[in-house]
Amino acid sequence: MDTEAWHGPESARYFKKTFGFGKGTLIVSTAENNNVYQHAYFPEWFFEKLNKYIKNSTKKDYKFIEKKLLKFYNLRAQLLKSLLKVGVAQVAKLSTPELIKMYQTNRDWVHRATVFDQIGWIAEDYWNSPMREILISKGLADNSPEYFKALFILTKPDEISTTLKEKRAVLGEVIKIKSGYELKISAMRLAKNFGWMPVAAYGEPWGAKHYEEELVELQNRDVDELSRQFNELKKYTRVRRNDIFNIVKKYNLSKRELQVFIDFSLALDARNEAEYLMSYCTFQVLPLYKEICKRLFLSVKQLRTLYEHEVVLALRGELNVEKILGDRREICGYGYDKAMLKRYIFTTSEAKKLFAYLEKTTGYIGENNSGKGICASVGRTVGQAKIVAGPQDNYKVKKGDIMISVVTMVDYLPAMKNAGAIVTEVGSLTCHAAVVAREFGVPCVVSFKNATKIFKDGDMVEVDADKGVVRKIK
């Protein structure tokens, strides 16, 4: 069910409805040391098709992609009005057909949102070349500090992100607490308004205790500094527009040239905000998942092993769940036809053979073997390395530490708020780590191969993000 949220047939169908062709992702899920890993694959011709679509469409109408991506914000408004919300007590009273209908309706909203997450992820590389060509034509040296400064200003989303809204709210509450407001009430308010953020597929919501701990730690910081950060976030859109105006004027960007950066910023924003929208959707259906587990006598982990149509069949009493769970202990997966719409679910033996082949013959998107990473947020700093293998390691990152991870997601935010710099093994300019680092104003290097193996907790590390360099120092 986790992978289907992003890569199932409904997601492929909505992608075609929006962009004119399907998006079938080949998925293999493997189990190892009590963890499940998702492996996603695309054929090279799909990237060529997508890039050609963007290029040809924008030749005819240079605002074409902007119009497509702006649909996300309409979808979000519609979803927030239409999503079916129900509590645990109410769910227990639903008949099986009612439970199935609510489950399918709310999951359908999730699939609609994935279209805009996926276009930012899959098509990102398309924009790298035209953006680079424009900046170099304006006299900026490739990959220089000035180059990255202009790039990141021009691709900064117009709307303040959910991440920064949450940060602003936390800062506002801690300032109130320093003035005499009650800690517990502030924590409860934050949990109510933002606790859903890390849910995504099956993550746990942040409760009042989570925010109490964060607020207590922030109380030790200077109130003037907290107020400065809070006021900066209140002025986000005005400052952002002024910065872009100055860059456009300085480098004499035409409307067509600027549009390339606008398209990328919308793809970036839609990708990250779509993930938050999916978190919100899934948070609202958590009571449904719990009730489904109860009626099928399954754990949440077992439920996650099923596909959506199998959940429906199981609720109707038309599926032998025990046999399916037994077959999928090690590996499972699915692929698509060449139209990227019709799905084929692999048997265990098929998935094993295919995965062995794929691991030998495929490469990563944006794979980097240069011995250094890619600058995702400018700056230079020194600090202690802290390896964050998952959200359970968030506590290790103290103020100013260098956070090093394979990848980051929303539930890594508690660590990212403290980090003096962020380094990830995979990622790109639209990935979660890159976006959050730029929003928080800390250096970030992504696609630094084997970072979690090269460095260890406690190593003194220098991050020179402008050059993509991360190194140990004595």
C-alpha positions in Angstrom: 0.0 0.0 0.0 2.9 2.4 0.6 4.2 2.2 -2.9 0.7 2.3 -4.4 0.2 5.7 -2.9 2.8 7.1 -5.4 3.1 4.4 -8.1 -0.1 2.4 -8.4 -2.4 2.3 -11.4 -4.7 5.1 -10.2 -1.6 7.4 -9.9 -0.7 6.4 -13.5 -4.2 7.1 -14.7 -4.3 10.6 -13.1 -0.9 11.3 -14.5 -2.2 10.6 -18.0 -5.3 12.7 -17.4 -3.0 15.7 -16.5 -0.1 15.3 -18.9 -1.5 13.1 -21.7 0.4 9.8 -21.1 0.8 7.3 -18.3 3.4 7.0 -15.6 3.9 3.4 -14.8 6.7 2.9 -12.3 8.4 -0.5 -11.9 8.5 -1.2 -8.2 10.3 -3.9 -6.2 9.9 -4.0 -2.4 12.5 -6.0 -0.4 12.6 -6.9 3.3 15.8 -6.9 5.2 16.6 -6.8 8.9 13.0 -6.0 9.8 13.0 -3.0 7.4 11.2 -2.7 4.0 13.0 -0.9 1.1 11.3 0.5 -2.0 13.2 0.4 -5.3 11.6 2.4 -8.2 12.7 2.1 -11.8 11.9 3.9 -15.1 13.0 3.0 -18.6 15.3 5.6 -20.2 12.8 6.2 -23.1 10.3 7.5 -20.6 12.5 10.4 -19.6 13.1 11.2 -23.3 9.3 11.2 -23.8 8.7 13.4 -20.8 11.5 15.9 -21.8 10.2 16.1 -25.3 6.7 16.8 -24.0 7.9 19.7 -21.9 10.1 21.1 -24.6 7.5 20.9 -27.4 4.7 22.2 -25.2 6.6 25.3 -24.0 7.7 26.1 -27.6 4.1 26.5 -28.5 3.1 28.3 -25.3 5.9 29.2 -22.9 3.5 29.3 -20.0 2.1 25.8 -20.7 3.8 24.0 -17.8 3.0 26.8 -15.4 -0.7 26.4 -16.2 -0.5 22.6 -15.7 1.3 22.9 -12.4 -1.0 25.6 -11.0 -3.8 23.0 -11.1 -2.2 21.5 -8.0 -3.3 24.4 -5.9 -6.9 24.1 -7.2 -6.7 20.4 -6.4 -5.5 21.1 -2.9 -8.3 23.5 -2.2 -10.8 21.0 -3.5 -9.3 18.1 -1.5 -9.4 20.0 1.8 -13.1 20.6 1.3 -14.0 17.1 0.1 -11.9 14.7 2.1 -14.0 12.5 4.3 -13.0 12.9 8.0 -14.1 10.5 10.6 -13.1 9.6 14.1 -12.2 6.2 15.6 -15.6 5.8 17.3 -17.5 6.7 14.1 -15.5 4.3 12.0 -16.3 1.3 14.2 -20.0 1.9 13.4 -19.6 1.7 9.7 -20.8 -1.3 7.8 -18.2 -3.1 5.6 -19.5 -1.5 2.3 -19.4 1.9 4.0 -15.9 1.3 5.3 -14.7 0.2 1.8 -16.3 3.2 0.1 -14.7 5.7 2.6 -11.3 3.9 2.2 -11.4 4.0 -1.6 -12.6 7.7 -1.6 -9.9 9.0 0.6 -7.2 6.9 -1.1 -8.3 8.3 -4.4 -7.5 11.8 -3.2 -4.0 10.6 -2.3 -3.5 9.3 -5.9 -4.6 12.6 -7.4 -2.0 14.5 -5.3 0.8 12.1 -6.4 0.7 13.4 -9.9 2.3 16.7 -8.8 4.8 15.0 -6.5 5.9 12.8 -9.4 6.3 15.4 -12.1 8.7 17.4 -9.9 10.7 14.2 -9.2 10.9 12.6 -12.6 11.2 15.7 -14.8 13.7 17.6 -12.6 16.7 17.0 -14.8 14.9 18.6 -17.8 15.2 22.1 -16.2 18.9 21.8 -15.2 20.2 22.4 -18.7 18.1 25.4 -19.7 18.6 27.1 -16.3 22.4 26.6 -16.6 22.5 27.9 -20.1 20.6 31.0 -19.2 22.7 31.8 -16.1 26.0 31.2 -18.0 24.8 33.4 -20.9 24.4 36.2 -18.3 28.0 36.0 -17.4 27.8 33.7 -14.3 30.5 31.1 -13.9 29.1 27.6 -13.8 28.7 26.3 -10.2 30.2 29.5 -8.7 28.7 30.9 -5.5 27.1 33.7 -7.5 25.6 31.1 -9.9 24.0 29.1 -7.0 22.8 32.3 -5.3 21.0 33.4 -8.5 19.7 29.9 -9.1 18.2 29.4 -5.6 16.6 32.9 -5.5 15.0 32.5 -8.9 13.6 29.0 -8.1 12.3 29.9 -4.6 8.5 29.2 -4.5 6.2 32.1 -4.3 4.1 30.6 -1.5 5.6 30.0 2.0 6.0 26.2 2.4 4.2 24.0 5.0 7.7 23.4 6.6 8.2 27.1 7.2 4.6 27.7 8.3 5.2 25.1 11.0 8.6 26.6 12.0 6.9 30.1 12.1 4.2 28.7 14.4 6.6 27.1 16.7 8.7 30.3 17.0 5.5 32.2 17.7 4.5 29.9 20.5 7.9 29.9 22.2 7.9 33.7 22.1 4.5 33.6 23.8 5.7 31.2 26.4 8.6 33.5 27.2 6.0 36.2 27.8 4.0 33.9 30.3 1.8 31.7 28.1 1.4 28.1 29.3 3.7 25.5 27.6 1.1 22.6 27.5 -1.5 24.7 25.7 1.0 25.9 23.1 2.2 22.3 22.5 -1.4 21.1 22.2 -2.2 23.8 19.7 0.9 23.0 17.6 0.0 19.2 17.6 -3.5 20.0 16.5 -2.4 22.2 13.6 0.7 20.5 12.4 0.9 17.0 14.0 -0.2 15.4 10.8 2.9 16.5 8.9 5.1 13.3 9.2 2.4 10.8 8.5 2.9 10.4 4.7 2.2 6.7 4.3 2.1 5.2 7.8 4.3 7.5 9.9 3.2 8.5 13.4 1.7 11.9 14.0 3.6 14.4 16.2 1.7 14.7 19.5 1.8 17.4 22.2 4.8 15.7 23.9 6.8 16.1 20.7 6.1 19.9 20.7 6.6 20.2 24.4 10.2 18.9 24.1 10.9 21.2 21.1 9.5 24.3 22.9 11.4 23.5 26.1 14.7 23.4 24.1 13.9 26.6 22.3 13.2 28.5 25.5 17.0 28.4 26.2 17.7 30.5 23.1 17.8 34.3 22.9 14.4 35.8 22.5 15.7 38.5 20.2 17.1 35.9 17.8 13.8 33.9 18.0 11.8 37.1 17.2 14.1 38.0 14.3 13.5 34.6 12.7 9.8 34.8 13.3 9.5 38.3 11.7 11.6 37.2 8.7 9.1 34.3 8.1 6.2 36.7 8.4 7.7 38.7 5.5 8.5 35.6 3.4 6.6 36.4 0.2 7.5 40.1 0.1 11.2 39.4 0.6 11.2 36.6 -2.0 9.5 38.7 -4.7 11.9 41.6 -4.0 14.9 39.3 -4.3 13.7 37.9 -7.6 13.0 41.4 -8.9 16.6 42.4 -8.1 18.1 39.3 -9.8 16.0 39.8 -12.9 17.0 43.5 -13.1 20.7 42.7 -12.4 21.0 40.1 -15.2 18.4 41.5 -17.5 16.3 38.3 -17.7 13.5 38.3 -20.3 10.0 37.0 -19.6 10.7 33.8 -21.5 14.0 33.3 -19.6 12.4 33.9 -16.3 9.6 31.5 -17.1 12.1 28.5 -17.1 12.8 29.3 -13.4 9.1 29.9 -12.6 8.3 26.4 -14.0 11.0 24.8 -12.0 10.0 26.6 -8.8 6.4 25.4 -9.3 7.5 21.8 -10.0 9.6 22.0 -6.8 6.8 23.5 -4.7 4.2 21.1 -6.0 6.4 18.1 -5.4 7.0 19.0 -1.7 3.5 20.3 -1.0 1.9 17.3 -2.7 3.8 15.1 -0.2 2.4 17.2 2.7 -1.1 16.9 1.1 -0.6 13.1 1.1 0.4 13.2 4.8 -2.8 15.1 5.6 -4.9 12.7 3.6 -3.3 9.7 5.3 -3.6 11.3 8.7 -7.4 11.5 8.1 -7.7 7.9 7.1 -5.6 6.4 10.0 -8.8 5.6 11.8 -9.9 3.6 8.7 -6.6 1.7 8.7 -6.9 0.8 12.3 -10.5 -0.4 11.8 -9.5 -2.5 8.8 -6.7 -4.1 10.8 -9.2 -4.9 13.6 -11.7 -6.5 11.2 -9.1 -8.5 9.3 -7.2 -9.5 12.4 -4.0 -8.0 11.0 -1.2 -5.8 12.3 -0.5 -2.5 10.6 2.7 -4.1 9.1 0.7 -6.9 7.6 -1.9 -4.5 6.2 0.9 -2.5 4.5 1.9 -5.7 2.6 -1.4 -5.8 0.8 -2.4 -3.9 -2.4 -5.4 -1.7 -2.3 -7.7 -4.0 -4.3 -6.6 -6.9 -2.0 -7.7 -4.9 1.1 -11.1 -4.5 -0.5 -11.3 -8.2 -1.4 -10.2 -9.2 2.1 -12.9 -7.0 3.7 -15.5 -8.7 1.5 -14.2 -12.1 2.6 -13.0 -13.0 -1.0 -9.3 -13.3 -0.4 -6.9 -15.6 1.5 -4.8 -13.0 3.3 -2.6 -15.6 5.1 -1.3 -17.1 1.8 -0.5 -13.7 0.4 1.4 -12.6 3.5 3.4 -15.8 3.5 4.4 -15.3 -0.2 5.6 -11.7 0.4 7.9 -12.1 3.4 11.1 -11.4 1.3 10.2 -9.6 -1.9 7.3 -8.4 -4.0 6.7 -5.9 -6.8 4.8 -4.9 -10.0 5.5 -3.4 -13.4 3.5 -1.9 -16.3 2.9 -2.3 -20.0 4.6 0.1 -22.4 1.6 2.4 -22.3 2.5 2.8 -18.6 -1.1 2.2 -17.5 -1.8 -1.6 -17.1 -0.1 -3.1 -14.1 1.3 -6.6 -13.7 1.9 -8.0 -10.2 5.0 -10.2 -10.0 5.1 -13.6 -8.3 7.8 -14.0 -5.6 10.1 -15.9 -8.0 9.6 -13.3 -10.8 10.3 -10.5 -8.4 13.6 -12.1 -7.2 14.9 -12.8 -10.8 13.9 -9.3 -12.0 15.5 -7.5 -8.9 18.8 -9.4 -9.4 18.9 -8.3 -13.0 17.9 -4.7 -12.3 20.5 -4.3 -9.6 23.2 -5.2 -12.1 22.0 -3.2 -15.1 20.4 0.0 -13.9 21.8 3.3 -12.6 20.4 6.0 -10.3 18.8 9.2 -11.6 21.5 11.8 -11.3 24.0 9.2 -10.1 27.2 10.9 -8.9 30.6 9.1 -8.9 32.7 12.3 -8.7 33.9 11.9 -5.1 31.9 14.9 -4.1 28.3 15.9 -4.0 25.9 18.4 -5.5 25.3 21.8 -4.0 21.7 22.0 -2.9 22.1 25.0 -0.6 25.0 27.3 -0.4 27.3 27.9 2.5 30.3 26.6 4.5 30.5 25.3 8.0 32.3 23.0 10.4 30.7 20.7 13.0 30.4 17.2 14.4 29.0 14.5 12.1 25.9 12.8 13.2 24.7 9.8 11.2 20.9 9.7 11.0 19.8 6.3 9.7 16.1 7.1 10.4 13.8 9.3 12.5 14.7 7.2 15.5 18.1 9.0 15.4 16.8 12.5 15.3 17.8 13.0 19.0 21.5 12.7 18.1 21.6 16.0 16.1 22.3 19.0 18.4 22.5 22.6 17.4 25.2 23.1 14.7 25.9 19.4 14.1 26.4 18.1 10.5 23.5 15.8 9.8 24.4 13.0 7.4 21.7 10.6 6.1 20.9 8.5 3.1 17.8 10.6 2.4 15.5 12.8 4.5 11.7 13.0 4.8 9.3 15.0 6.9 9.8 12.9 10.0 13.5 13.9 10.0 12.5 17.6 10.6 13.3 17.6 14.3 17.0 16.8 13.5 17.1 19.1 10.4 15.9 22.1 12.6 19.1 21.7 14.7 21.5 20.9 11.9 24.3 23.3 10.9 24.5 21.5 7.5 22.8 18.6 5.8 24.5 15.9 3.7 22.6 13.1 2.0 23.7 10.2 -0.2 20.9 10.6 -2.7 18.8 13.5 -3.8 18.6 16.5 -6.2 17.6 20.1 -6.2 13.9 19.3 -5.6 14.5 16.7 -2.9 13.3 17.2 0.7 16.8 17.8 2.1 17.6 20.4 -0.5 14.3 22.3 -0.1 14.4 22.3 3.7 18.1 23.3 3.8 17.4 26.3 1.6 14.4 27.3 3.6 16.4 27.0 6.9 19.4 28.8 5.4 21.9 26.0 6.1 24.5 24.4 3.7 23.4 21.2 2.0 25.2 18.7 -0.2 23.1 16.0 -1.8 24.1 12.9 -3.9 27.3 12.4 -1.9 27.9 8.7 -2.5 28.5 6.5 0.6 28.4 9.5 3.0 27.0 7.4 5.9 29.8 5.0 5.5 32.7 7.5 5.0 31.8 9.5 8.1 31.1 8.4 11.7 29.3 10.0 14.6 31.7 12.5 16.3 33.9 13.1 13.2 34.8 16.8 12.8 33.6 17.6 9.3 33.8 20.6 7.1 31.0 21.2 4.6 31.8 23.5 1.7 28.4 23.2 -0.1 29.3 25.7 -2.8 31.9 23.2 -4.1 29.9 20.1 -3.1 32.8 19.1 -0.8 32.5 17.3 2.5 35.7 16.3 4.3 37.0 15.2 7.7 39.2 17.6 9.5 41.5 17.2 12.5 
